[in-house]
Amino acid sequence: MADLPFRPWDPDFVADPYPAFAELRARGRALWFEPTRQWLVPHHADVSALLRDRRLGRTYLHRFGHEEFGRTPPPPEHEPFHTLNDHGMLDLEPPDHTRIRRLVSKAFTPRTVERLTPTVRRIADELVAELVRDGGGDLHAMVAEPLPVAVIAEMLGIPDGDRHLLRPWSADICGMYELNPSAETAARAVRASEEFSAYLRELIGERRKNPGEDLISGLIAAYDEGERLNEQEMISTCVLLLNAGHEATVNTTSGGWWTLFKHPDQLAALRADPALLPTAVEELLRYDTPLQLFERWVLDDIEIDGVVLPRGSEIACLMGSANRDPAAFADPDALDLARTDNPHVSFSAGIHYCLGAPLARIELQASFGALLREAPTLELASEPRHAGGFVIRGPAELLVRL
C-alpha cells in the first residue's frame, strides 16, 4: 500500500506516532510498507498472537539458508555484529533458544533479582540525591541512564573502573536495530561488538579462574542435563542483558517523566498517593512504549484478515500501536495511572517475553519512588526533543529543576 502514514525517519512522526497508528489500525490488520519491505501489524490482538505464533521466528537460520529463504546474506564486514547478536537468545529459536534460556534462567532467578532489590534502591537513591543537590539537571543523563547500567554492571561483576564503557558500546550496537541502518551506524556497531566481545572474553577467563557471586560466574557454572553455555553464548547473553536490560528502562524513566509533566493532574495524583506506583509504571510502559517495533520472520505462510503473508516475509509488530488499541484498552489515549486492566505488550510475549521484566519493574519503581519522595517540586526546565530513533524511542535529554 502506498501513502501509508508510517514515516519512521520523520522527526515529527517520531515525536508523536500515535495519530498515525490510529489511521493504520483503521486501514487494516496487515499493511505492506515498501521502504522496509515489511508487513506492518498495528492491532493489539494480532500483535499479541503473532508474538506467540511458532510459524514466525526471530531468525530463520534454524530452518533455512539465506538464499533458500529468499534473503541476501549480511555483508561479511558486519560479521562481528551478527556473531554477537545471533548467539543471544533474543534472536534464536528452539531448540537453541530453549537450551540457552533454560541455562541463563538458572543464573538469572527470581531470587537473584530479589536479592538485587536493596542495591537497586541504594543506587537510585544516590543518583536522585545528586540531582537534588544540584537543584536539577538532565534527568536522562543523571538518573535514567546510569541506574540500569549500574545494576547490570553490578550483576555481571564489571569492575567500577570499566563501567563507563558499557553505555557507549550498547548505544552503538543498538543502532543496528533501527529500520534500514546506515553504513556508518553499521560500522560503529561492528566496532562496538568487537570491543565488547573482547572485553567480556577476558572477563570470563578471569571468572573461570576466580569465580565470584556475580552473574558471569553463575553463567559459567550453569549446568543442565550435561549441557553448558559455550563462550560465545555467554558473551552474547551478557551483551543482551545489558542492551535489552537497560534501553527500555532508560526510555521509560525519562520518557515517563516527560509524560507526567504533560499530565499534571496525573502527576499530582501520584504524588498524593505513592501507592499508585506499581500501576503507574505499567501505564507509563503502555502509554509511550519504549520499544515501538519488534520484527518477526514468516517461517510458514500465514493469513491475516484474508491477506496471505508468504514464507520469507518480514513482519513488523507495532508495539506502540498495539498499546493504544481501543479494542484492548478503555480510552487508550488517556493516561490513567490507576489503570488495572493493562495487557500491554511492552515486554513482548511468548517464548521471547523479556527475562528481565521483573528487574526492570524494580528499577522503575525505585527511581520513580525516589524522585517522588526526594524531589516533590520537580518540574520541566525546558521542552525536550526525541533522540531520533523510532524503534528504540525516547528523549535525548530531560532538563528538570526543583
C-alpha positions in Angstrom: 0.0 0.0 0.0 1.3 3.4 -0.9 0.7 6.5 1.1 0.7 4.8 4.5 1.1 7.3 7.3 4.1 5.5 8.6 7.2 7.7 8.5 9.8 6.3 10.9 12.6 8.6 9.7 10.5 11.8 10.0 11.2 13.6 13.3 7.6 14.8 13.5 6.3 11.3 13.2 8.8 10.0 15.8 7.8 12.8 18.2 4.1 11.6 18.1 3.4 8.5 16.1 0.1 7.7 17.8 -2.3 9.6 15.5 -0.7 7.8 12.5 -1.1 4.5 14.4 -4.8 5.1 14.8 -5.0 5.6 11.0 -3.0 2.4 10.4 -5.4 0.4 12.6 -8.3 1.8 10.6 -6.6 0.9 7.3 -6.3 -2.8 8.1 -4.6 -5.6 10.1 -1.6 -6.3 7.8 -0.3 -3.4 5.7 2.6 -3.7 3.2 5.3 -1.0 3.7 7.6 -0.9 0.7 10.5 1.2 2.1 11.4 -1.5 4.6 9.7 -4.4 2.7 7.7 -5.4 5.8 4.2 -6.1 6.8 3.1 -3.7 9.4 0.7 -5.2 12.1 -0.9 -2.4 14.2 -3.7 -4.2 16.2 -3.2 -5.4 19.8 -4.9 -8.8 19.2 -2.8 -9.6 16.2 0.5 -8.4 17.7 -0.2 -10.4 20.9 -1.0 -13.5 18.9 1.9 -13.2 16.4 4.5 -12.8 19.2 3.4 -16.2 20.4 2.9 -17.8 16.9 5.5 -20.5 16.2 5.0 -20.1 12.5 7.1 -16.9 13.0 10.6 -16.6 14.2 13.2 -14.1 15.3 15.5 -16.0 13.0 15.1 -18.3 10.1 18.5 -19.9 10.1 17.5 -22.8 12.2 15.4 -24.0 9.2 16.6 -22.3 6.1 19.7 -20.9 4.5 19.7 -17.2 3.4 19.2 -17.9 -0.3 16.6 -20.7 0.3 14.6 -18.2 2.4 14.9 -15.6 -0.4 17.2 -13.3 1.6 20.6 -11.8 1.0 23.3 -12.8 3.5 24.6 -9.9 5.6 27.8 -8.2 4.3 30.9 -10.1 5.5 32.2 -6.9 7.2 29.2 -7.0 9.5 30.2 -10.5 10.8 31.3 -9.4 14.3 27.9 -7.8 15.0 26.0 -10.8 13.7 28.1 -13.3 15.6 27.4 -11.4 18.8 23.7 -10.8 18.0 22.8 -14.1 16.6 24.1 -16.1 19.6 21.8 -14.3 22.0 18.6 -15.9 23.0 16.5 -13.0 21.8 17.5 -13.8 18.2 17.3 -17.6 18.5 14.5 -20.1 18.1 14.1 -23.6 19.6 15.9 -25.8 20.3 18.8 -23.4 20.8 16.6 -20.7 22.4 15.1 -23.3 24.8 18.5 -24.6 25.9 20.1 -21.2 26.4 17.1 -19.6 28.1 16.9 -22.6 30.5 20.6 -22.3 31.3 20.5 -18.5 31.8 17.4 -18.8 33.9 19.4 -20.9 36.3 21.7 -17.9 37.0 19.0 -15.2 36.5 16.5 -16.4 39.0 13.7 -14.5 40.8 15.8 -14.9 43.9 18.7 -13.3 42.2 16.5 -10.3 41.2 15.0 -10.1 44.7 18.5 -10.1 46.2 19.4 -7.1 44.0 16.4 -5.0 45.2 18.3 -3.2 48.1 21.2 -2.5 45.7 18.8 -1.1 43.1 17.2 1.2 45.7 20.5 2.3 47.0 21.8 3.3 43.6 18.5 5.0 42.7 18.6 7.0 46.0 22.2 8.0 45.4 21.6 9.2 41.9 18.4 11.1 42.9 20.3 12.7 45.9 22.9 14.1 43.5 20.2 15.5 41.2 18.5 17.2 44.2 21.9 18.6 45.5 22.4 20.2 42.1 18.9 21.7 42.1 18.1 19.8 38.9 19.9 19.0 35.7 19.5 16.4 32.9 17.4 13.6 34.5 18.1 11.4 31.5 21.8 11.5 31.9 21.9 11.8 35.7 19.3 9.2 36.7 17.6 7.3 33.8 20.8 6.2 32.1 23.2 5.4 34.9 20.7 3.3 37.1 20.1 0.3 34.9 23.7 0.3 33.6 25.0 0.3 37.2 22.6 -2.5 38.1 23.6 -4.7 35.2 27.3 -4.0 35.8 26.7 -4.9 39.4 25.0 -8.2 38.4 27.8 -9.1 35.9 30.6 -8.1 38.2 32.0 -5.4 35.9 34.8 -3.6 37.8 33.9 0.0 38.7 36.6 1.5 36.6 35.3 -0.2 33.4 31.6 0.6 33.8 31.8 3.8 31.7 32.5 1.7 28.7 29.1 -0.1 28.8 26.6 2.5 27.7 28.5 3.7 24.6 29.1 0.1 23.5 25.4 -0.6 24.0 24.2 2.5 22.2 26.4 1.7 19.2 25.2 -1.9 19.0 21.5 -0.9 19.4 21.8 1.4 16.4 21.5 -1.7 14.2 18.0 -2.3 15.5 16.7 0.8 13.8 15.0 0.4 10.4 17.5 0.5 7.4 20.6 1.5 9.5 23.2 3.5 7.6 26.7 2.2 6.7 28.2 4.5 9.4 25.8 3.0 12.0 26.8 -0.5 11.0 30.5 0.4 11.2 30.0 1.7 14.8 28.0 -1.4 15.7 30.7 -3.7 14.4 33.5 -1.9 16.2 31.5 -1.9 19.5 30.7 -5.6 19.0 34.4 -6.4 18.6 35.5 -4.3 21.6 32.7 -5.5 23.9 33.3 -9.2 23.0 37.0 -8.9 23.6 36.4 -7.3 26.9 33.9 -10.0 28.0 36.1 -12.8 26.8 38.9 -11.6 29.1 36.5 -11.1 32.0 35.0 -14.6 31.5 38.6 -16.0 31.5 39.2 -14.3 34.8 36.0 -15.6 36.4 36.8 -19.2 35.3 40.0 -18.9 37.4 38.4 -17.0 40.2 34.6 -17.4 40.4 32.6 -15.0 42.4 28.9 -14.3 43.3 28.3 -12.4 40.0 26.1 -13.4 37.1 29.1 -14.2 34.8 30.3 -16.8 37.4 26.7 -18.1 37.5 26.6 -18.4 33.7 29.9 -20.3 33.7 28.6 -22.7 36.4 25.1 -23.1 34.8 24.7 -26.8 34.0 21.7 -28.8 32.9 21.3 -32.3 31.5 25.0 -32.4 30.7 24.9 -29.0 28.8 26.7 -25.8 29.5 26.8 -22.4 27.7 29.7 -22.1 25.4 31.9 -18.9 25.5 30.2 -17.1 22.6 26.7 -17.8 24.1 27.9 -16.4 27.4 29.3 -13.3 25.7 26.1 -12.8 23.7 24.0 -13.3 26.8 25.9 -10.7 28.8 25.6 -8.1 26.0 21.9 -8.9 25.6 21.3 -8.5 29.3 22.9 -5.0 29.1 21.2 -3.9 25.9 17.8 -5.3 26.5 18.2 -4.8 30.2 18.6 -1.0 30.1 17.2 0.5 26.9 13.6 0.1 27.9 14.2 1.2 31.5 16.2 4.3 30.4 13.5 5.5 28.0 10.6 4.6 30.3 12.2 6.7 33.0 13.0 9.8 31.1 10.0 9.4 28.7 7.7 8.6 31.6 8.7 11.8 33.5 8.1 13.7 30.3 4.7 12.2 30.0 3.9 13.0 33.7 4.9 16.6 33.2 2.5 16.8 30.3 -0.3 15.4 32.5 0.0 17.5 35.7 -3.3 16.1 37.1 -1.9 12.5 37.0 1.4 13.6 38.4 -0.4 15.3 41.3 -2.4 12.1 41.9 0.8 10.1 42.0 2.5 12.5 44.4 -0.6 12.4 46.7 -0.7 8.6 46.7 2.6 6.8 46.0 0.8 3.5 46.4 -0.2 4.1 42.8 3.4 3.5 41.7 3.0 -0.2 40.5 0.1 0.5 38.2 1.7 3.9 37.2 4.8 2.1 36.0 2.7 -0.3 33.9 0.7 2.6 32.5 3.8 4.6 31.5 5.2 1.5 29.8 1.9 1.3 27.8 1.2 4.9 27.1 4.6 5.8 25.5 6.1 2.5 24.6 10.0 2.5 24.7 10.4 -0.3 22.1 8.0 0.7 19.3 8.5 -2.2 16.9 9.5 -5.8 17.1 10.3 -7.9 14.0 9.5 -11.5 13.1 10.2 -13.7 10.0 7.4 -15.7 8.5 8.6 -19.3 8.5 5.4 -20.8 7.1 2.7 -19.0 5.2 0.1 -17.3 7.5 -3.1 -15.4 6.8 -4.3 -12.2 8.5 -7.7 -11.0 7.7 -7.7 -12.6 4.2 -4.1 -11.4 3.4 -1.6 -14.1 2.9 1.9 -13.3 4.3 4.1 -15.8 2.5 7.1 -17.6 3.9 10.2 -15.3 3.7 8.2 -12.2 4.6 9.1 -10.0 7.5 6.5 -8.7 9.9 6.9 -5.5 12.0 4.7 -5.8 15.1 3.9 -2.2 16.1 4.0 -2.4 19.9 3.3 1.3 20.3 0.1 1.0 18.2 -1.0 -2.2 19.9 -0.7 -0.4 23.3 -3.0 2.3 22.1 -5.6 0.0 20.5 -9.2 0.8 21.8 -10.1 -2.8 21.3 -7.8 -3.7 24.1 -7.8 -0.6 26.3 -10.5 1.6 27.6 -9.8 5.2 26.5 -6.3 4.3 25.3 -5.1 7.8 24.5 -5.8 8.9 28.1 -3.0 8.5 30.7 -4.6 6.7 33.7 -2.0 5.8 36.4 -4.6 3.8 38.3 -5.4 1.6 35.2 -5.5 -2.0 36.4 -6.7 -3.8 33.2 -3.5 -3.2 31.3 -2.4 -6.1 29.0 0.4 -4.0 27.4 2.9 -5.8 25.2 5.9 -3.6 26.1 7.9 -6.7 27.3 6.9 -8.8 24.3 5.1 -12.1 24.7 5.6 -15.8 24.1 8.9 -17.6 24.4 10.7 -14.2 23.9 9.0 -12.5 26.8 11.5 -10.3 28.5 13.5 -12.3 31.0 14.5 -9.0 32.8 10.9 -7.7 33.1 10.9 -8.2 36.9 14.2 -6.4 37.3 13.0 -3.5 35.0 9.9 -3.1 37.2 12.1 -2.9 40.4 14.4 -0.3 38.8 11.5 1.8 37.6 9.7 1.7 40.9 12.9 2.6 42.7 13.8 5.6 40.5 10.3 7.0 40.3 9.8 6.4 44.0 13.0 8.2 45.0 12.2 11.2 42.7 8.6 11.4 44.0 9.9 11.3 47.6 13.0 13.4 47.4 12.1 15.9 44.7 8.4 16.7 45.3 8.6 20.0 43.4 10.4 18.5 40.3 9.4 20.3 37.1 10.4 20.5 33.5 13.0 23.2 32.8 12.9 23.2 29.0 11.0 21.3 26.4 12.9 18.1 25.4 13.3 16.5 22.0 13.4 12.9 20.9 16.8 11.3 20.4 15.9 10.5 16.8 15.5 6.7 16.8 12.0 5.3 16.2 12.4 1.6 17.2 14.1 2.4 20.5 12.4 5.7 21.2 13.0 8.2 24.0 14.2 11.8 24.7 17.7 12.9 24.1 17.7 14.7 27.4 15.2 15.8 30.1 16.2 19.0 31.8 14.5 19.5 35.1 14.6 21.8 38.1 13.4 21.7 41.7 
